[in-house]
Amino acid sequence: MDFIIHMTSYVLLVIAALIPIANPFSTAPLFVSMTTGATKEQRRHIALLSSIYMFIVLTVFLLLGPCLLYTSDAADDMQCVD
């Protein structure tokens, strides 16, 4: 039971951290205004592609971020720099 509580709190923390990064409160009206002439199916497709692209970008920066910030301790642990 402790594991479930711990994982639930971790997932909520991650979601709370991603909300400011994704900023859905400002991107939702932008998405609607940019897809005014699109059909419902086209909007779904655009939203799906946008979500996939965002996932890829966030994952790349998650994995390569310490290498890009080579002065951090995390980069030393990952042996990104000599």
VMD Tcl script that draws the C-alpha trace (Angstrom):
set ca {
  {0.00 0.00 0.00}
  {2.91 2.35 0.69}
  {4.14 1.80 -2.85}
  {0.81 2.88 -4.34}
  {0.70 6.01 -2.20}
  {4.31 6.82 -3.06}
  {3.76 6.33 -6.80}
  {0.54 8.35 -6.75}
  {2.27 11.26 -5.05}
  {5.15 10.99 -7.53}
  {2.83 11.04 -10.55}
  {0.96 14.05 -9.17}
  {4.26 15.84 -8.58}
  {5.37 15.16 -12.16}
  {2.05 16.39 -13.55}
  {2.26 19.51 -11.41}
  {5.78 20.14 -12.71}
  {4.77 19.66 -16.35}
  {1.79 22.02 -16.28}
  {3.93 25.20 -16.28}
  {6.13 23.73 -19.02}
  {3.23 22.79 -21.31}
  {1.21 25.87 -20.30}
  {-2.18 24.55 -21.45}
  {-4.01 27.68 -20.28}
  {-2.40 29.80 -22.98}
  {-1.84 27.15 -25.65}
  {-5.47 25.95 -25.75}
  {-6.87 29.27 -27.05}
  {-3.92 29.49 -29.45}
  {-4.66 25.99 -30.74}
  {-8.33 26.84 -31.24}
  {-7.54 30.06 -33.08}
  {-4.97 28.38 -35.34}
  {-7.32 25.54 -36.29}
  {-10.51 27.51 -36.92}
  {-10.95 26.21 -40.47}
  {-10.10 22.61 -39.63}
  {-12.57 19.80 -39.23}
  {-12.96 17.91 -35.97}
  {-10.88 15.02 -37.32}
  {-8.13 17.36 -38.49}
  {-8.03 19.03 -35.06}
  {-7.68 15.64 -33.38}
  {-4.85 14.72 -35.73}
  {-3.05 18.03 -35.14}
  {-3.48 17.68 -31.37}
  {-2.14 14.12 -31.46}
  {0.91 15.12 -33.49}
  {1.54 18.10 -31.21}
  {1.40 15.86 -28.16}
  {3.80 13.36 -29.71}
  {6.24 16.13 -30.66}
  {6.09 17.59 -27.16}
  {6.72 14.16 -25.64}
  {9.74 13.63 -27.90}
  {11.23 17.06 -27.14}
  {10.74 16.66 -23.38}
  {12.21 13.15 -23.45}
  {15.26 14.26 -25.44}
  {15.94 17.09 -23.02}
  {15.36 14.76 -20.07}
  {17.99 12.36 -21.36}
  {20.47 14.84 -22.83}
  {19.91 17.81 -20.53}
  {22.80 16.99 -18.20}
  {25.11 16.69 -21.20}
  {24.00 20.09 -22.45}
  {24.51 21.63 -19.04}
  {28.03 20.29 -18.78}
  {28.89 22.29 -15.67}
  {26.34 20.52 -13.50}
  {27.06 17.60 -11.22}
  {24.61 15.45 -13.15}
  {26.75 15.79 -16.27}
  {29.78 14.58 -14.35}
  {27.83 11.55 -13.17}
  {26.77 10.73 -16.71}
  {30.34 11.22 -17.97}
  {29.26 13.66 -20.65}
  {32.44 15.69 -20.28}
  {36.01 14.78 -19.49}
}
mol new
graphics top color blue
foreach p $ca { graphics top sphere $p radius 0.5 }
foreach p [lrange $ca 0 end-1] q [lrange $ca 1 end] { graphics top cylinder $p $q radius 0.2 }
display resetview
